[in-house]
Each structure stands twice: as structure tokens, then as C-alpha cells.
Amino acid sequence: MLKSLTHRSFWWNLLAIVVTCLVLLFAFILFLSIYTRHNHTLKVPSVKGMDITVATRLLTSQGFEVSVEDSAYRDNLPKLSIVWQSPEAGDEVKSGRTV
């Protein structure tokens, strides 16, 4: 049993396994940082109170997707105005995020 552990081919195989694991780990970490676009963020502008078409144009020009989730009536705002937004103004998000 111990004779097989001290054999030269065992240590070469063990070294090959360790090196392969380290290379795979490095490749995974590199891929993950590229895929998630780490540290590439944009600040969300405030669109509350804006007209929906103006807000949509502003957000798409800055690289965001736009989604209208619901409608609400406020007597102090003109028709088709943004009442609420998510994420909030000033939040840092990735480009392509839906606002």
C-alpha cells in the first residue's frame, strides 16, 4: 500500500490533478467576472413626474430597458406621467437592466 503511494507516477498524477484544478478555478473566476460585467454600472436617472415617452427615450438612450408595470391616477400629475420607479433614482445597476 505505502509502496504505491511513494511511486513516482502517483506524485506526477497528483501534481497533474492539482494543476488542472487550479487552471479550471482560474478560468471559472475569469469567465465569471467577464460574464457578470463586474464594476460596470450605471446610475439610474430620476424619471418620476416625467411623461412616459420622454422617460422611455431617456432611459433607452442610457442603455436601460423600460417596462410599464401598472397605471395609477394622481390628480396632481399630468396624464401618462411616471408615478413610481424601480430601481430608485441614483441606484447603481448594470446596463440593460429594466427600469
N, C-alpha and C positions, 0 to 999 in steps of 0.2 A: 504494500500500500504506500508506504513512505518513499519507496524507490521510484514509483511512478510520479510522485509529486516533485521529486528533485530532478527528474529527467528534463533535459534541455527543451524538448518540444513543448512540454507543458508550459514553461515560462514564456516561450515565444507566442503560444496561443493565448495565454492570459494577457500578455502585452498587446497583442492584436485586438483582443476584445476591449480592453480599456481604451486604446487609441480610437477604435471605431465608435465607442460610446461617446467619447469626448468630441469627436468630429460631428456626430449626429446632434449632440446637445448644442454645439456652437451653431450649426446650420439651422436648428429649430429656433434658437434665440434670434438669429439674424432674420430669418423669414418672418417671425412674429413681429419684430419691430418694423419691418417694411410693410407688412400686411395691415397692421393697425395704425399706420401713419403716426407713430408716437411723436409728440411735441409739434404736431402740425394742426394748430387750432385757429378758429376764427371767433371773434366776438359777435354775439347776436345783437343786431340793432333793435332799437325800440320801434315797434310798429303800432302800438296802442293808439287808438284815435285816428289812424290813417285810413284812407279809402282802401278797399280791398285790392283794387287794380294797381294802385300806386305801391302798396305794401308788397304785392306779389312781384312787381317789376324790380323793386329794391332788393328783395331777398334773393330772387333768382340771379340778379346781376352780381351778387356777392358769393354765389356758389351754394345756396341753400335750396332745398326742396320746399314746396309750400303745400299745406293741407288745411282745408277748412273743415273743422270737426263738427261745429254746431252753429246755430244762429241765435242771437239774443236781441231783445229790444231795449234800448235805452233812450229815454226821451231827451237826454242832454247831448246825444251824439247824432250826427247825420246818418242817413241810410247807408248800409254797406260799409260801416266803419268797424275796425278791429276793436273788440272789447277786451279780449284777453289773449295772451300768447304764451306758448310753451315751446322751448325753454325761455326763461325770462330775459329781458334786455340786459346785456353785459355778461351773460354766461359765456364761457368758452367751450365751443363744441367743434367737432370735425366738419370739414366741408362736405356737402352733400346731405347733411342732417336735415330732417324735416322739421320745419317751424310752423 
